[in-house]
Amino acid sequence: MKEIKEAILGKVRTEAREIVDNAEEEARRIIDGAKARRDERFTAEREKLQREAEGEAARITTRGKMDARNAVAAAKAEAFDAVVEKARTELRAAKPDVETYARLIAEAVGGLGSGAGITVTVPTGCGGIAAEALKKDERTAERVAKVEEDSMEGGILAESEDGSIVVDNTYGARLEMLLPRVYIHYASKLFGGADG
């Protein structure tokens, strides 16, 4: 009976050792599988975070470039506006010569058709120059009834006898007519158009 008992105990011990070995091996497989899944998740999460970081870096770079372009455009626009304002200031202060006034008056009076009794308005202090200009052009002088002075940006205004038609041949009006073309040219330079 002792031998049977020892044989049974030996068999139980062998089976127990096999169960423990199998359990340890299964535990290792489970642990290795869990580690592999964890590593895969970490790798996937790291790659996702890296893609998000690269996307955010690209957005920040693009936003920075746009902000820089806008800042440059604003500075250029401010400089352009300053140049236009300086031109306006200089036009207000300009005292034209007799030949320039003769041409300005003839153009404006010519724009009123063939009538007479025209009133020509010039900037304050330029009435004498306008009178000299009219002496040089008798044909235009015959159509002008009077020369008045008023505060304006240089040049002249010519008004028909009944006041229904006014030809604005002031420097300010001429500048306003040129500005759209200047703005278009400026914009093409600023934004890299055909002229840029």
C-alpha atoms as an extended CHARMM CRD file, in Angstrom:
* protein
*
       196  EXT
         1         1  MET       CA              0.0000000000        0.0000000000        0.0000000000  PROA      1               0.0000000000
         2         2  LYS       CA              2.8430000000        2.2780000000        0.6150000000  PROA      2               0.0000000000
         3         3  GLU       CA              4.0270000000        1.7130000000       -2.9260000000  PROA      3               0.0000000000
         4         4  ILE       CA              0.5920000000        2.4350000000       -4.3070000000  PROA      4               0.0000000000
         5         5  LYS       CA              0.3980000000        5.5350000000       -2.2290000000  PROA      5               0.0000000000
         6         6  GLU       CA              3.7970000000        6.7080000000       -3.4830000000  PROA      6               0.0000000000
         7         7  ALA       CA              2.9010000000        5.8820000000       -7.0530000000  PROA      7               0.0000000000
         8         8  ILE       CA             -0.3180000000        7.8760000000       -6.7470000000  PROA      8               0.0000000000
         9         9  LEU       CA              1.5300000000       10.7610000000       -5.1030000000  PROA      9               0.0000000000
        10        10  GLY       CA              4.1710000000       10.6560000000       -7.8560000000  PROA      10              0.0000000000
        11        11  LYS       CA              1.4950000000       10.6960000000      -10.5010000000  PROA      11              0.0000000000
        12        12  VAL       CA             -0.3210000000       13.5510000000       -8.7390000000  PROA      12              0.0000000000
        13        13  ARG       CA              2.9370000000       15.4620000000       -8.4280000000  PROA      13              0.0000000000
        14        14  THR       CA              3.6980000000       14.9400000000      -12.1360000000  PROA      14              0.0000000000
        15        15  GLU       CA              0.2090000000       16.0180000000      -13.1340000000  PROA      15              0.0000000000
        16        16  ALA       CA              0.4220000000       19.0040000000      -10.7830000000  PROA      16              0.0000000000
        17        17  ARG       CA              3.8000000000       19.9470000000      -12.2750000000  PROA      17              0.0000000000
        18        18  GLU       CA              2.3080000000       19.6850000000      -15.7920000000  PROA      18              0.0000000000
        19        19  ILE       CA             -0.6950000000       21.7930000000      -14.7530000000  PROA      19              0.0000000000
        20        20  VAL       CA              1.6060000000       24.4250000000      -13.2180000000  PROA      20              0.0000000000
        21        21  ASP       CA              3.9070000000       24.3760000000      -16.2760000000  PROA      21              0.0000000000
        22        22  ASN       CA              0.9230000000       24.6480000000      -18.6160000000  PROA      22              0.0000000000
        23        23  ALA       CA             -0.5400000000       27.4590000000      -16.5060000000  PROA      23              0.0000000000
        24        24  GLU       CA              2.7930000000       29.2940000000      -16.4730000000  PROA      24              0.0000000000
        25        25  GLU       CA              3.1250000000       28.8550000000      -20.2300000000  PROA      25              0.0000000000
        26        26  GLU       CA             -0.4600000000       30.0840000000      -20.7830000000  PROA      26              0.0000000000
        27        27  ALA       CA              0.2140000000       33.0330000000      -18.4500000000  PROA      27              0.0000000000
        28        28  ARG       CA              3.3600000000       33.8710000000      -20.4770000000  PROA      28              0.0000000000
        29        29  ARG       CA              1.3490000000       33.7370000000      -23.7220000000  PROA      29              0.0000000000
        30        30  ILE       CA             -1.3370000000       35.9670000000      -22.2110000000  PROA      30              0.0000000000
        31        31  ILE       CA              1.2830000000       38.3850000000      -20.8680000000  PROA      31              0.0000000000
        32        32  ASP       CA              3.2040000000       38.3970000000      -24.1810000000  PROA      32              0.0000000000
        33        33  GLY       CA             -0.0490000000       38.9820000000      -26.1030000000  PROA      33              0.0000000000
        34        34  ALA       CA             -1.0020000000       41.8080000000      -23.7340000000  PROA      34              0.0000000000
        35        35  LYS       CA              2.4700000000       43.3450000000      -24.1360000000  PROA      35              0.0000000000
        36        36  ALA       CA              2.2120000000       43.0890000000      -27.9390000000  PROA      36              0.0000000000
        37        37  ARG       CA             -1.2590000000       44.7040000000      -27.9260000000  PROA      37              0.0000000000
        38        38  ARG       CA              0.0230000000       47.4130000000      -25.5590000000  PROA      38              0.0000000000
        39        39  ASP       CA              3.0230000000       48.0760000000      -27.8390000000  PROA      39              0.0000000000
        40        40  GLU       CA              0.7050000000       48.2360000000      -30.8790000000  PROA      40              0.0000000000
        41        41  ARG       CA             -1.5710000000       50.7170000000      -29.0840000000  PROA      41              0.0000000000
        42        42  PHE       CA              1.4100000000       52.8030000000      -27.9870000000  PROA      42              0.0000000000
        43        43  THR       CA              2.8010000000       52.7870000000      -31.5260000000  PROA      43              0.0000000000
        44        44  ALA       CA             -0.5850000000       53.6900000000      -33.0330000000  PROA      44              0.0000000000
        45        45  GLU       CA             -1.1230000000       56.4460000000      -30.4410000000  PROA      45              0.0000000000
        46        46  ARG       CA              2.4140000000       57.7910000000      -30.9850000000  PROA      46              0.0000000000
        47        47  GLU       CA              1.8790000000       57.8420000000      -34.7710000000  PROA      47              0.0000000000
        48        48  LYS       CA             -1.5150000000       59.5310000000      -34.3470000000  PROA      48              0.0000000000
        49        49  LEU       CA             -0.0310000000       62.1900000000      -32.0500000000  PROA      49              0.0000000000
        50        50  GLN       CA              2.8470000000       62.6920000000      -34.4590000000  PROA      50              0.0000000000
        51        51  ARG       CA              0.4360000000       63.1720000000      -37.4100000000  PROA      51              0.0000000000
        52        52  GLU       CA             -1.6530000000       65.6220000000      -35.3450000000  PROA      52              0.0000000000
        53        53  ALA       CA              1.4910000000       67.5330000000      -34.3170000000  PROA      53              0.0000000000
        54        54  GLU       CA              2.6910000000       67.6960000000      -37.9270000000  PROA      54              0.0000000000
        55        55  GLY       CA             -0.7710000000       68.9070000000      -39.0380000000  PROA      55              0.0000000000
        56        56  GLU       CA             -0.8360000000       71.5690000000      -36.3260000000  PROA      56              0.0000000000
        57        57  ALA       CA              2.7170000000       72.6400000000      -37.2370000000  PROA      57              0.0000000000
        58        58  ALA       CA              1.6410000000       72.9820000000      -40.8880000000  PROA      58              0.0000000000
        59        59  ARG       CA             -1.4180000000       75.0360000000      -39.8580000000  PROA      59              0.0000000000
        60        60  ILE       CA              0.7120000000       77.2790000000      -37.6370000000  PROA      60              0.0000000000
        61        61  THR       CA              3.2690000000       77.7430000000      -40.4220000000  PROA      61              0.0000000000
        62        62  THR       CA              0.5450000000       78.5730000000      -42.9520000000  PROA      62              0.0000000000
        63        63  ARG       CA             -1.1240000000       80.9790000000      -40.5180000000  PROA      63              0.0000000000
        64        64  GLY       CA              2.2520000000       82.6000000000      -39.8220000000  PROA      64              0.0000000000
        65        65  LYS       CA              2.9230000000       83.0570000000      -43.5390000000  PROA      65              0.0000000000
        66        66  MET       CA             -0.5470000000       84.5450000000      -44.0610000000  PROA      66              0.0000000000
        67        67  ASP       CA             -0.0980000000       86.8910000000      -41.0900000000  PROA      67              0.0000000000
        68        68  ALA       CA              3.2990000000       87.9700000000      -42.4420000000  PROA      68              0.0000000000
        69        69  ARG       CA              1.8420000000       88.5910000000      -45.9260000000  PROA      69              0.0000000000
        70        70  ASN       CA             -1.0440000000       90.5540000000      -44.4080000000  PROA      70              0.0000000000
        71        71  ALA       CA              1.3600000000       92.6190000000      -42.3140000000  PROA      71              0.0000000000
        72        72  VAL       CA              3.4770000000       93.3970000000      -45.3820000000  PROA      72              0.0000000000
        73        73  ALA       CA              0.3490000000       94.2370000000      -47.4190000000  PROA      73              0.0000000000
        74        74  ALA       CA             -0.9310000000       96.5160000000      -44.6360000000  PROA      74              0.0000000000
        75        75  ALA       CA              2.4370000000       98.2750000000      -44.4220000000  PROA      75              0.0000000000
        76        76  LYS       CA              2.5060000000       98.7430000000      -48.1990000000  PROA      76              0.0000000000
        77        77  ALA       CA             -1.0820000000       99.9980000000      -48.2220000000  PROA      77              0.0000000000
        78        78  GLU       CA             -0.2570000000      102.4310000000      -45.4250000000  PROA      78              0.0000000000
        79        79  ALA       CA              2.7830000000      103.6740000000      -47.3490000000  PROA      79              0.0000000000
        80        80  PHE       CA              0.6940000000      103.9740000000      -50.5200000000  PROA      80              0.0000000000
        81        81  ASP       CA             -1.9980000000      105.9500000000      -48.6660000000  PROA      81              0.0000000000
        82        82  ALA       CA              0.6980000000      108.2170000000      -47.2200000000  PROA      82              0.0000000000
        83        83  VAL       CA              2.0460000000      108.8720000000      -50.7240000000  PROA      83              0.0000000000
        84        84  VAL       CA             -1.4700000000      109.6740000000      -52.0130000000  PROA      84              0.0000000000
        85        85  GLU       CA             -2.0770000000      112.0210000000      -49.0700000000  PROA      85              0.0000000000
        86        86  LYS       CA              1.2770000000      113.7190000000      -49.6770000000  PROA      86              0.0000000000
        87        87  ALA       CA              0.3020000000      114.1660000000      -53.3380000000  PROA      87              0.0000000000
        88        88  ARG       CA             -3.0020000000      115.7320000000      -52.2490000000  PROA      88              0.0000000000
        89        89  THR       CA             -1.1800000000      118.0950000000      -49.9000000000  PROA      89              0.0000000000
        90        90  GLU       CA              1.2490000000      119.1310000000      -52.6200000000  PROA      90              0.0000000000
        91        91  LEU       CA             -1.6090000000      119.6300000000      -55.0910000000  PROA      91              0.0000000000
        92        92  ARG       CA             -3.3650000000      121.9370000000      -52.6150000000  PROA      92              0.0000000000
        93        93  ALA       CA             -0.1910000000      124.0010000000      -52.2570000000  PROA      93              0.0000000000
        94        94  ALA       CA              0.7470000000      124.0080000000      -55.9610000000  PROA      94              0.0000000000
        95        95  LYS       CA              0.7020000000      127.3650000000      -57.7470000000  PROA      95              0.0000000000
        96        96  PRO       CA              0.4710000000      126.5910000000      -61.4570000000  PROA      96              0.0000000000
        97        97  ASP       CA              1.9990000000      128.6740000000      -64.1880000000  PROA      97              0.0000000000
        98        98  VAL       CA              0.0530000000      130.6220000000      -66.8230000000  PROA      98              0.0000000000
        99        99  GLU       CA              0.4710000000      127.9500000000      -69.5380000000  PROA      99              0.0000000000
       100       100  THR       CA             -0.8950000000      125.1970000000      -67.2770000000  PROA      100             0.0000000000
       101       101  TYR       CA             -3.9240000000      127.3360000000      -66.3790000000  PROA      101             0.0000000000
       102       102  ALA       CA             -4.5330000000      128.2170000000      -70.0250000000  PROA      102             0.0000000000
       103       103  ARG       CA             -4.6430000000      124.5100000000      -70.8800000000  PROA      103             0.0000000000
       104       104  LEU       CA             -6.8550000000      123.6020000000      -67.8740000000  PROA      104             0.0000000000
       105       105  ILE       CA             -9.3330000000      126.4100000000      -68.6070000000  PROA      105             0.0000000000
       106       106  ALA       CA             -9.4830000000      125.6010000000      -72.3340000000  PROA      106             0.0000000000
       107       107  GLU       CA            -10.1500000000      121.9080000000      -71.6030000000  PROA      107             0.0000000000
       108       108  ALA       CA            -12.8970000000      122.6700000000      -69.0810000000  PROA      108             0.0000000000
       109       109  VAL       CA            -14.5650000000      125.3770000000      -71.1600000000  PROA      109             0.0000000000
       110       110  GLY       CA            -14.3870000000      123.0960000000      -74.2140000000  PROA      110             0.0000000000
       111       111  GLY       CA            -16.2600000000      120.4460000000      -72.1970000000  PROA      111             0.0000000000
       112       112  LEU       CA            -19.2160000000      122.8350000000      -71.7770000000  PROA      112             0.0000000000
       113       113  GLY       CA            -20.1040000000      122.9630000000      -75.4540000000  PROA      113             0.0000000000
       114       114  SER       CA            -20.3830000000      126.2180000000      -77.3870000000  PROA      114             0.0000000000
       115       115  GLY       CA            -22.1770000000      128.4550000000      -74.8670000000  PROA      115             0.0000000000
       116       116  ALA       CA            -20.8680000000      131.6390000000      -73.2780000000  PROA      116             0.0000000000
       117       117  GLY       CA            -21.3590000000      133.1830000000      -69.8150000000  PROA      117             0.0000000000
       118       118  ILE       CA            -19.1460000000      130.5370000000      -68.2050000000  PROA      118             0.0000000000
       119       119  THR       CA            -17.8840000000      130.9670000000      -64.6480000000  PROA      119             0.0000000000
       120       120  VAL       CA            -14.3840000000      129.6790000000      -63.9390000000  PROA      120             0.0000000000
       121       121  THR       CA            -13.4810000000      128.9720000000      -60.3070000000  PROA      121             0.0000000000
       122       122  VAL       CA             -9.8330000000      128.7200000000      -59.2780000000  PROA      122             0.0000000000
       123       123  PRO       CA             -8.0670000000      128.1810000000      -55.9390000000  PROA      123             0.0000000000
       124       124  THR       CA             -7.7840000000      131.1680000000      -53.6330000000  PROA      124             0.0000000000
       125       125  GLY       CA             -4.9010000000      133.3610000000      -54.7420000000  PROA      125             0.0000000000
       126       126  CYS       CA             -4.8620000000      132.0780000000      -58.3520000000  PROA      126             0.0000000000
       127       127  GLY       CA             -7.3180000000      134.5550000000      -59.9020000000  PROA      127             0.0000000000
       128       128  GLY       CA             -4.4950000000      136.6630000000      -61.3560000000  PROA      128             0.0000000000
       129       129  ILE       CA             -2.8490000000      133.6590000000      -62.9950000000  PROA      129             0.0000000000
       130       130  ALA       CA             -6.2130000000      132.6040000000      -64.4720000000  PROA      130             0.0000000000
       131       131  ALA       CA             -6.7630000000      136.1370000000      -65.8560000000  PROA      131             0.0000000000
       132       132  GLU       CA             -3.3040000000      136.0580000000      -67.5000000000  PROA      132             0.0000000000
       133       133  ALA       CA             -4.0720000000      132.6050000000      -68.9470000000  PROA      133             0.0000000000
       134       134  LEU       CA             -7.3110000000      133.9340000000      -70.4880000000  PROA      134             0.0000000000
       135       135  LYS       CA             -5.4050000000      136.8470000000      -72.0910000000  PROA      135             0.0000000000
       136       136  LYS       CA             -3.2880000000      134.2610000000      -73.9440000000  PROA      136             0.0000000000
       137       137  ASP       CA             -6.3870000000      132.4440000000      -75.3040000000  PROA      137             0.0000000000
       138       138  GLU       CA             -8.8870000000      134.9500000000      -76.7380000000  PROA      138             0.0000000000
       139       139  ARG       CA            -11.2880000000      132.2990000000      -78.0260000000  PROA      139             0.0000000000
       140       140  THR       CA            -11.6930000000      130.7890000000      -74.5480000000  PROA      140             0.0000000000
       141       141  ALA       CA            -11.7080000000      134.2320000000      -72.9040000000  PROA      141             0.0000000000
       142       142  GLU       CA            -14.7310000000      135.2620000000      -75.0230000000  PROA      142             0.0000000000
       143       143  ARG       CA            -16.7700000000      132.4520000000      -73.4540000000  PROA      143             0.0000000000
       144       144  VAL       CA            -15.7640000000      133.1470000000      -69.8270000000  PROA      144             0.0000000000
       145       145  ALA       CA            -17.9660000000      135.6950000000      -68.0540000000  PROA      145             0.0000000000
       146       146  LYS       CA            -16.1210000000      135.7270000000      -64.7150000000  PROA      146             0.0000000000
       147       147  VAL       CA            -13.3260000000      134.1630000000      -62.6840000000  PROA      147             0.0000000000
       148       148  GLU       CA            -13.9920000000      133.3800000000      -59.0110000000  PROA      148             0.0000000000
       149       149  GLU       CA            -11.7100000000      132.1060000000      -56.2770000000  PROA      149             0.0000000000
       150       150  ASP       CA            -12.5310000000      129.3600000000      -53.7510000000  PROA      150             0.0000000000
       151       151  SER       CA            -10.5940000000      126.9120000000      -51.5770000000  PROA      151             0.0000000000
       152       152  MET       CA             -9.8550000000      123.7640000000      -53.6090000000  PROA      152             0.0000000000
       153       153  GLU       CA             -7.0190000000      121.3940000000      -54.5690000000  PROA      153             0.0000000000
       154       154  GLY       CA             -5.6290000000      123.3120000000      -57.5210000000  PROA      154             0.0000000000
       155       155  GLY       CA             -6.8970000000      123.2370000000      -61.0620000000  PROA      155             0.0000000000
       156       156  ILE       CA            -10.2160000000      124.8050000000      -62.0670000000  PROA      156             0.0000000000
       157       157  LEU       CA            -13.9820000000      124.3260000000      -62.1690000000  PROA      157             0.0000000000
       158       158  ALA       CA            -15.9610000000      125.5990000000      -65.1290000000  PROA      158             0.0000000000
       159       159  GLU       CA            -19.7250000000      126.1280000000      -64.8150000000  PROA      159             0.0000000000
       160       160  SER       CA            -22.2400000000      126.8290000000      -67.5560000000  PROA      160             0.0000000000
       161       161  GLU       CA            -24.1800000000      130.0990000000      -67.4380000000  PROA      161             0.0000000000
       162       162  ASP       CA            -27.3270000000      128.4620000000      -66.0340000000  PROA      162             0.0000000000
       163       163  GLY       CA            -25.3110000000      126.2860000000      -63.5910000000  PROA      163             0.0000000000
       164       164  SER       CA            -26.6500000000      123.0330000000      -65.0300000000  PROA      164             0.0000000000
       165       165  ILE       CA            -23.2500000000      121.7070000000      -66.1470000000  PROA      165             0.0000000000
       166       166  VAL       CA            -19.9860000000      121.7950000000      -64.2100000000  PROA      166             0.0000000000
       167       167  VAL       CA            -16.6760000000      120.5230000000      -65.5440000000  PROA      167             0.0000000000
       168       168  ASP       CA            -14.3590000000      119.5640000000      -62.6930000000  PROA      168             0.0000000000
       169       169  ASN       CA            -10.8120000000      120.0080000000      -63.9420000000  PROA      169             0.0000000000
       170       170  THR       CA             -9.2770000000      120.2390000000      -60.4800000000  PROA      170             0.0000000000
       171       171  TYR       CA             -6.1080000000      118.4190000000      -59.5510000000  PROA      171             0.0000000000
       172       172  GLY       CA             -8.0440000000      116.4770000000      -56.9330000000  PROA      172             0.0000000000
       173       173  ALA       CA            -10.5230000000      115.2230000000      -59.5670000000  PROA      173             0.0000000000
       174       174  ARG       CA             -7.6700000000      114.2690000000      -61.8950000000  PROA      174             0.0000000000
       175       175  LEU       CA             -5.9710000000      112.3990000000      -59.0570000000  PROA      175             0.0000000000
       176       176  GLU       CA             -9.2420000000      110.5650000000      -58.2760000000  PROA      176             0.0000000000
       177       177  MET       CA             -9.5060000000      109.5300000000      -61.9400000000  PROA      177             0.0000000000
       178       178  LEU       CA             -5.9620000000      108.1420000000      -61.8490000000  PROA      178             0.0000000000
       179       179  LEU       CA             -6.2080000000      106.3540000000      -58.5110000000  PROA      179             0.0000000000
       180       180  PRO       CA             -8.1280000000      103.2810000000      -59.7790000000  PROA      180             0.0000000000
       181       181  ARG       CA             -5.3940000000      102.6290000000      -62.3480000000  PROA      181             0.0000000000
       182       182  VAL       CA             -2.6940000000      103.2370000000      -59.7420000000  PROA      182             0.0000000000
       183       183  TYR       CA             -4.4730000000      100.8980000000      -57.2920000000  PROA      183             0.0000000000
       184       184  ILE       CA             -4.7130000000       98.1700000000      -59.9470000000  PROA      184             0.0000000000
       185       185  HSD       CA             -1.0290000000       98.5400000000      -60.7560000000  PROA      185             0.0000000000
       186       186  TYR       CA             -0.1800000000       98.5940000000      -57.0470000000  PROA      186             0.0000000000
       187       187  ALA       CA             -2.3250000000       95.4810000000      -56.3890000000  PROA      187             0.0000000000
       188       188  SER       CA             -0.6680000000       93.5910000000      -59.2390000000  PROA      188             0.0000000000
       189       189  LYS       CA              2.7280000000       94.3800000000      -57.7080000000  PROA      189             0.0000000000
       190       190  LEU       CA              1.5400000000       93.5050000000      -54.2050000000  PROA      190             0.0000000000
       191       191  PHE       CA             -0.1380000000       90.2100000000      -55.1160000000  PROA      191             0.0000000000
       192       192  GLY       CA              2.2370000000       89.1350000000      -57.8830000000  PROA      192             0.0000000000
       193       193  GLY       CA              0.1100000000       89.8400000000      -60.9460000000  PROA      193             0.0000000000
       194       194  ALA       CA              1.3480000000       90.1520000000      -64.5090000000  PROA      194             0.0000000000
       195       195  ASP       CA              3.3810000000       93.2330000000      -63.6450000000  PROA      195             0.0000000000
       196       196  GLY       CA              4.7480000000       91.6720000000      -60.4330000000  PROA      196             0.0000000000
